[in-house]
């Protein structure tokens, strides 16, 4: 849709809800699941992880230690989250 078409629109709350459901609805399968992701950055005490969604996740580094791992993950490493 071009910006000219959007400028003349006045979407309702239901239209917005439908767009959100369309955008995020298929990702609900991730909730509660363990998925693999790649560490793209370490910021202070969190790992920034890309699992292929629109935004990266942030997981405290302390979540990676004590679960059979001695060290926190490094940038580029694949992890399960």
N, CA, C and O atoms as a GROMACS GRO file, in nm:
protein
  324
    1UNK      N    1   0.085  -0.116   0.000
    1UNK     CA    2   0.000   0.000   0.000
    1UNK      C    3   0.090   0.123   0.000
    1UNK      O    4   0.185   0.129   0.077
    2UNK      N    5   0.062   0.219  -0.083
    2UNK     CA    6   0.145   0.339  -0.091
    2UNK      C    7   0.110   0.435   0.020
    2UNK      O    8   0.003   0.427   0.080
    3UNK      N    9   0.202   0.527   0.049
    3UNK     CA   10   0.177   0.625   0.154
    3UNK      C   11   0.060   0.716   0.119
    3UNK      O   12  -0.006   0.768   0.209
    4UNK      N   13   0.033   0.735  -0.011
    4UNK     CA   14  -0.082   0.816  -0.052
    4UNK      C   15  -0.212   0.749  -0.008
    4UNK      O   16  -0.306   0.816   0.035
    5UNK      N   17  -0.217   0.617  -0.019
    5UNK     CA   18  -0.338   0.545   0.024
    5UNK      C   19  -0.353   0.547   0.175
    5UNK      O   20  -0.465   0.556   0.226
    6UNK      N   21  -0.243   0.540   0.247
    6UNK     CA   22  -0.248   0.539   0.392
    6UNK      C   23  -0.293   0.675   0.446
    6UNK      O   24  -0.367   0.683   0.544
    7UNK      N   25  -0.247   0.781   0.381
    7UNK     CA   26  -0.279   0.916   0.429
    7UNK      C   27  -0.429   0.940   0.433
    7UNK      O   28  -0.477   1.011   0.521
    8UNK      N   29  -0.505   0.883   0.340
    8UNK     CA   30  -0.649   0.905   0.335
    8UNK      C   31  -0.727   0.809   0.423
    8UNK      O   32  -0.849   0.821   0.434
    9UNK      N   33  -0.659   0.713   0.485
    9UNK     CA   34  -0.728   0.612   0.566
    9UNK      C   35  -0.742   0.659   0.710
    9UNK      O   36  -0.660   0.735   0.760
   10UNK      N   37  -0.846   0.612   0.774
   10UNK     CA   38  -0.865   0.635   0.916
   10UNK      C   39  -0.897   0.499   0.977
   10UNK      O   40  -1.014   0.470   1.002
   11UNK      N   41  -0.794   0.415   1.002
   11UNK     CA   42  -0.822   0.279   1.048
   11UNK      C   43  -0.886   0.277   1.186
   11UNK      O   44  -0.856   0.360   1.272
   12UNK      N   45  -0.974   0.181   1.204
   12UNK     CA   46  -1.041   0.166   1.332
   12UNK      C   47  -0.956   0.081   1.425
   12UNK      O   48  -0.854   0.026   1.385
   13UNK      N   49  -0.998   0.072   1.548
   13UNK     CA   50  -0.931  -0.013   1.646
   13UNK      C   51  -0.932  -0.158   1.600
   13UNK      O   52  -0.833  -0.229   1.618
   14UNK      N   53  -1.041  -0.203   1.541
   14UNK     CA   54  -1.051  -0.340   1.490
   14UNK      C   55  -0.954  -0.364   1.375
   14UNK      O   56  -0.894  -0.470   1.365
   15UNK      N   57  -0.939  -0.263   1.287
   15UNK     CA   58  -0.843  -0.274   1.177
   15UNK      C   59  -0.702  -0.291   1.232
   15UNK      O   60  -0.625  -0.374   1.184
   16UNK      N   61  -0.668  -0.212   1.334
   16UNK     CA   62  -0.536  -0.219   1.394
   16UNK      C   63  -0.516  -0.355   1.460
   16UNK      O   64  -0.409  -0.414   1.446
   17UNK      N   65  -0.616  -0.404   1.532
   17UNK     CA   66  -0.606  -0.535   1.596
   17UNK      C   67  -0.586  -0.646   1.494
   17UNK      O   68  -0.509  -0.739   1.516
   18UNK      N   69  -0.655  -0.636   1.381
   18UNK     CA   70  -0.641  -0.735   1.274
   18UNK      C   71  -0.500  -0.733   1.216
   18UNK      O   72  -0.443  -0.838   1.188
   19UNK      N   73  -0.444  -0.613   1.197
   19UNK     CA   74  -0.308  -0.601   1.147
   19UNK      C   75  -0.208  -0.660   1.245
   19UNK      O   76  -0.113  -0.727   1.204
   20UNK      N   77  -0.227  -0.636   1.374
   20UNK     CA   78  -0.138  -0.695   1.474
   20UNK      C   79  -0.147  -0.847   1.473
   20UNK      O   80  -0.045  -0.916   1.478
   21UNK      N   81  -0.268  -0.899   1.468
   21UNK     CA   82  -0.286  -1.044   1.466
   21UNK      C   83  -0.223  -1.105   1.342
   21UNK      O   84  -0.162  -1.212   1.349
   22UNK      N   85  -0.236  -1.037   1.229
   22UNK     CA   86  -0.175  -1.086   1.105
   22UNK      C   87  -0.024  -1.085   1.115
   22UNK      O   88   0.044  -1.177   1.068
   23UNK      N   89   0.029  -0.981   1.177
   23UNK     CA   90   0.174  -0.967   1.187
   23UNK      C   91   0.236  -1.062   1.288
   23UNK      O   92   0.342  -1.120   1.261
   24UNK      N   93   0.172  -1.080   1.403
   24UNK     CA   94   0.232  -1.158   1.510
   24UNK      C   95   0.165  -1.293   1.533
   24UNK      O   96   0.219  -1.376   1.607
   25UNK      N   97   0.052  -1.318   1.473
   25UNK     CA   98  -0.024  -1.440   1.498
   25UNK      C   99   0.054  -1.568   1.474
   25UNK      O  100   0.044  -1.661   1.553
   26UNK      N  101   0.130  -1.575   1.365
   26UNK     CA  102   0.202  -1.698   1.333
   26UNK      C  103   0.318  -1.723   1.429
   26UNK      O  104   0.370  -1.835   1.432
   27UNK      N  105   0.360  -1.625   1.506
   27UNK     CA  106   0.472  -1.642   1.598
   27UNK      C  107   0.428  -1.694   1.734
   27UNK      O  108   0.513  -1.720   1.819
   28UNK      N  109   0.298  -1.711   1.756
   28UNK     CA  110   0.250  -1.761   1.883
   28UNK      C  111   0.300  -1.902   1.910
   28UNK      O  112   0.305  -1.944   2.026
   29UNK      N  113   0.336  -1.975   1.806
   29UNK     CA  114   0.387  -2.111   1.824
   29UNK      C  115   0.517  -2.112   1.902
   29UNK      O  116   0.553  -2.214   1.961
   30UNK      N  117   0.590  -2.000   1.906
   30UNK     CA  118   0.716  -1.991   1.979
   30UNK      C  119   0.694  -1.986   2.130
   30UNK      O  120   0.778  -2.035   2.206
   31UNK      N  121   0.583  -1.930   2.173
   31UNK     CA  122   0.560  -1.911   2.316
   31UNK      C  123   0.559  -2.045   2.388
   31UNK      O  124   0.483  -2.136   2.354
   32UNK      N  125   0.644  -2.056   2.489
   32UNK     CA  126   0.654  -2.179   2.567
   32UNK      C  127   0.741  -2.286   2.504
   32UNK      O  128   0.757  -2.394   2.561
   33UNK      N  129   0.797  -2.259   2.386
   33UNK     CA  130   0.881  -2.355   2.316
   33UNK      C  131   1.028  -2.322   2.333
   33UNK      O  132   1.064  -2.207   2.359
   34UNK      N  133   1.112  -2.423   2.320
   34UNK     CA  134   1.256  -2.402   2.318
   34UNK      C  135   1.298  -2.393   2.173
   34UNK      O  136   1.272  -2.484   2.094
   35UNK      N  137   1.364  -2.283   2.138
   35UNK     CA  138   1.409  -2.261   2.001
   35UNK      C  139   1.557  -2.226   2.002
   35UNK      O  140   1.611  -2.183   2.103
   36UNK      N  141   1.622  -2.246   1.888
   36UNK     CA  142   1.763  -2.210   1.876
   36UNK      C  143   1.775  -2.069   1.823
   36UNK      O  144   1.698  -2.026   1.737
   37UNK      N  145   1.873  -1.998   1.876
   37UNK     CA  146   1.901  -1.863   1.832
   37UNK      C  147   2.050  -1.838   1.834
   37UNK      O  148   2.126  -1.919   1.887
   38UNK      N  149   2.091  -1.728   1.775
   38UNK     CA  150   2.234  -1.693   1.768
   38UNK      C  151   2.257  -1.566   1.850
   38UNK      O  152   2.184  -1.468   1.836
   39UNK      N  153   2.359  -1.569   1.935
   39UNK     CA  154   2.395  -1.453   2.014
   39UNK      C  155   2.456  -1.349   1.920
   39UNK      O  156   2.557  -1.375   1.854
   40UNK      N  157   2.394  -1.231   1.914
   40UNK     CA  158   2.442  -1.126   1.825
   40UNK      C  159   2.516  -1.016   1.901
   40UNK      O  160   2.586  -0.935   1.840
   41UNK      N  161   2.500  -1.011   2.033
   41UNK     CA  162   2.570  -0.911   2.113
   41UNK      C  163   2.562  -0.948   2.260
   41UNK      O  164   2.474  -1.022   2.303
   42UNK      N  165   2.656  -0.895   2.336
   42UNK     CA  166   2.651  -0.904   2.482
   42UNK      C  167   2.649  -0.760   2.531
   42UNK      O  168   2.738  -0.681   2.501
   43UNK      N  169   2.546  -0.726   2.608
   43UNK     CA  170   2.530  -0.590   2.662
   43UNK      C  171   2.521  -0.599   2.813
   43UNK      O  172   2.424  -0.652   2.866
   44UNK      N  173   2.622  -0.548   2.882
   44UNK     CA  174   2.628  -0.552   3.028
   44UNK      C  175   2.606  -0.694   3.076
   44UNK      O  176   2.694  -0.779   3.063
   45UNK      N  177   2.488  -0.722   3.132
   45UNK     CA  178   2.462  -0.855   3.188
   45UNK      C  179   2.356  -0.933   3.111
   45UNK      O  180   2.294  -1.023   3.166
   46UNK      N  181   2.335  -0.899   2.982
   46UNK     CA  182   2.238  -0.971   2.899
   46UNK      C  183   2.298  -1.012   2.766
   46UNK      O  184   2.386  -0.946   2.711
   47UNK      N  185   2.247  -1.124   2.715
   47UNK     CA  186   2.282  -1.168   2.580
   47UNK      C  187   2.169  -1.127   2.488
   47UNK      O  188   2.052  -1.150   2.518
   48UNK      N  189   2.203  -1.067   2.376
   48UNK     CA  190   2.104  -1.029   2.274
   48UNK      C  191   2.102  -1.142   2.173
   48UNK      O  192   2.204  -1.174   2.113
   49UNK      N  193   1.983  -1.203   2.156
   49UNK     CA  194   1.972  -1.326   2.077
   49UNK      C  195   1.873  -1.309   1.962
   49UNK      O  196   1.761  -1.262   1.982
   50UNK      N  197   1.917  -1.347   1.842
   50UNK     CA  198   1.833  -1.343   1.722
   50UNK      C  199   1.776  -1.482   1.699
   50UNK      O  200   1.850  -1.578   1.677
   51UNK      N  201   1.643  -1.492   1.705
   51UNK     CA  202   1.577  -1.620   1.676
   51UNK      C  203   1.494  -1.611   1.549
   51UNK      O  204   1.409  -1.697   1.523
   52UNK      N  205   1.519  -1.508   1.470
   52UNK     CA  206   1.453  -1.496   1.341
   52UNK      C  207   1.322  -1.421   1.343
   52UNK      O  208   1.247  -1.427   1.245
   53UNK      N  209   1.291  -1.351   1.450
   53UNK     CA  210   1.169  -1.271   1.455
   53UNK      C  211   1.202  -1.127   1.421
   53UNK      O  212   1.314  -1.097   1.381
   54UNK      N  213   1.106  -1.038   1.436
   54UNK     CA  214   1.125  -0.898   1.398
   54UNK      C  215   1.219  -0.824   1.491
   54UNK      O  216   1.273  -0.720   1.454
   55UNK      N  217   1.238  -0.873   1.610
   55UNK     CA  218   1.326  -0.809   1.707
   55UNK      C  219   1.404  -0.915   1.781
   55UNK      O  220   1.362  -1.031   1.787
   56UNK      N  221   1.517  -0.878   1.836
   56UNK     CA  222   1.597  -0.973   1.911
   56UNK      C  223   1.545  -0.984   2.054
   56UNK      O  224   1.478  -0.894   2.105
   57UNK      N  225   1.576  -1.098   2.116
   57UNK     CA  226   1.543  -1.117   2.256
   57UNK      C  227   1.662  -1.084   2.343
   57UNK      O  228   1.776  -1.086   2.297
   58UNK      N  229   1.636  -1.054   2.468
   58UNK     CA  230   1.743  -1.026   2.565
   58UNK      C  231   1.725  -1.122   2.682
   58UNK      O  232   1.620  -1.127   2.746
   59UNK      N  233   1.831  -1.198   2.709
   59UNK     CA  234   1.828  -1.298   2.815
   59UNK      C  235   1.941  -1.268   2.913
   59UNK      O  236   2.055  -1.252   2.871
   60UNK      N  237   1.910  -1.260   3.043
   60UNK     CA  238   2.016  -1.236   3.141
   60UNK      C  239   2.123  -1.346   3.130
   60UNK      O  240   2.091  -1.464   3.117
   61UNK      N  241   2.250  -1.305   3.137
   61UNK     CA  242   2.360  -1.402   3.127
   61UNK      C  243   2.354  -1.506   3.237
   61UNK      O  244   2.398  -1.619   3.218
   62UNK      N  245   2.299  -1.469   3.354
   62UNK     CA  246   2.291  -1.565   3.465
   62UNK      C  247   2.201  -1.684   3.430
   62UNK      O  248   2.212  -1.789   3.493
   63UNK      N  249   2.113  -1.670   3.331
   63UNK     CA  250   2.027  -1.781   3.289
   63UNK      C  251   2.105  -1.891   3.218
   63UNK      O  252   2.057  -2.004   3.207
   64UNK      N  253   2.225  -1.859   3.170
   64UNK     CA  254   2.305  -1.956   3.096
   64UNK      C  255   2.402  -2.032   3.185
   64UNK      O  256   2.455  -2.136   3.144
   65UNK      N  257   2.426  -1.984   3.304
   65UNK     CA  258   2.520  -2.052   3.393
   65UNK      C  259   2.440  -2.134   3.494
   65UNK      O  260   2.327  -2.100   3.528
   66UNK      N  261   2.499  -2.241   3.541
   66UNK     CA  262   2.432  -2.325   3.638
   66UNK      C  263   2.340  -2.429   3.576
   66UNK      O  264   2.281  -2.509   3.648
   67UNK      N  265   2.326  -2.429   3.446
   67UNK     CA  266   2.242  -2.527   3.376
   67UNK      C  267   2.331  -2.624   3.298
   67UNK      O  268   2.302  -2.657   3.184
   68UNK      N  269   2.439  -2.668   3.361
   68UNK     CA  270   2.531  -2.758   3.294
   68UNK      C  271   2.634  -2.686   3.209
   68UNK      O  272   2.711  -2.749   3.136
   69UNK      N  273   2.635  -2.553   3.219
   69UNK     CA  274   2.732  -2.472   3.144
   69UNK      C  275   2.816  -2.395   3.243
   69UNK      O  276   2.765  -2.344   3.343
   70UNK      N  277   2.944  -2.388   3.215
   70UNK     CA  278   3.034  -2.316   3.304
   70UNK      C  279   3.048  -2.169   3.268
   70UNK      O  280   3.077  -2.087   3.355
   71UNK      N  281   3.029  -2.134   3.141
   71UNK     CA  282   3.052  -1.997   3.097
   71UNK      C  283   2.931  -1.945   3.019
   71UNK      O  284   2.856  -2.022   2.959
   72UNK      N  285   2.916  -1.815   3.021
   72UNK     CA  286   2.810  -1.750   2.944
   72UNK      C  287   2.843  -1.762   2.796
   72UNK      O  288   2.960  -1.776   2.760
   73UNK      N  289   2.743  -1.757   2.710
   73UNK     CA  290   2.768  -1.769   2.566
   73UNK      C  291   2.844  -1.648   2.512
   73UNK      O  292   2.847  -1.542   2.574
   74UNK      N  293   2.905  -1.667   2.398
   74UNK     CA  294   2.981  -1.561   2.331
   74UNK      C  295   2.910  -1.521   2.202
   74UNK      O  296   2.829  -1.598   2.149
   75UNK      N  297   2.940  -1.403   2.152
   75UNK     CA  298   2.881  -1.354   2.027
   75UNK      C  299   2.909  -1.455   1.916
   75UNK      O  300   3.022  -1.502   1.899
   76UNK      N  301   2.805  -1.489   1.840
   76UNK     CA  302   2.816  -1.584   1.730
   76UNK      C  303   2.777  -1.725   1.769
   76UNK      O  304   2.754  -1.809   1.681
   77UNK      N  305   2.770  -1.753   1.897
   77UNK     CA  306   2.738  -1.888   1.944
   77UNK      C  307   2.587  -1.914   1.930
   77UNK      O  308   2.506  -1.824   1.949
   78UNK      N  309   2.552  -2.038   1.897
   78UNK     CA  310   2.411  -2.078   1.890
   78UNK      C  311   2.370  -2.130   2.027
   78UNK      O  312   2.441  -2.208   2.090
   79UNK      N  313   2.253  -2.084   2.072
   79UNK     CA  314   2.202  -2.122   2.204
   79UNK      C  315   2.055  -2.162   2.193
   79UNK      O  316   1.987  -2.127   2.096
   80UNK      N  317   2.009  -2.236   2.292
   80UNK     CA  318   1.866  -2.269   2.301
   80UNK      C  319   1.802  -2.177   2.403
   80UNK      O  320   1.852  -2.160   2.515
   81UNK      N  321   1.690  -2.116   2.363
   81UNK     CA  322   1.617  -2.025   2.452
   81UNK      C  323   1.470  -2.058   2.449
   81UNK      O  324   1.391  -1.992   2.518
   0.00000   0.00000   0.00000
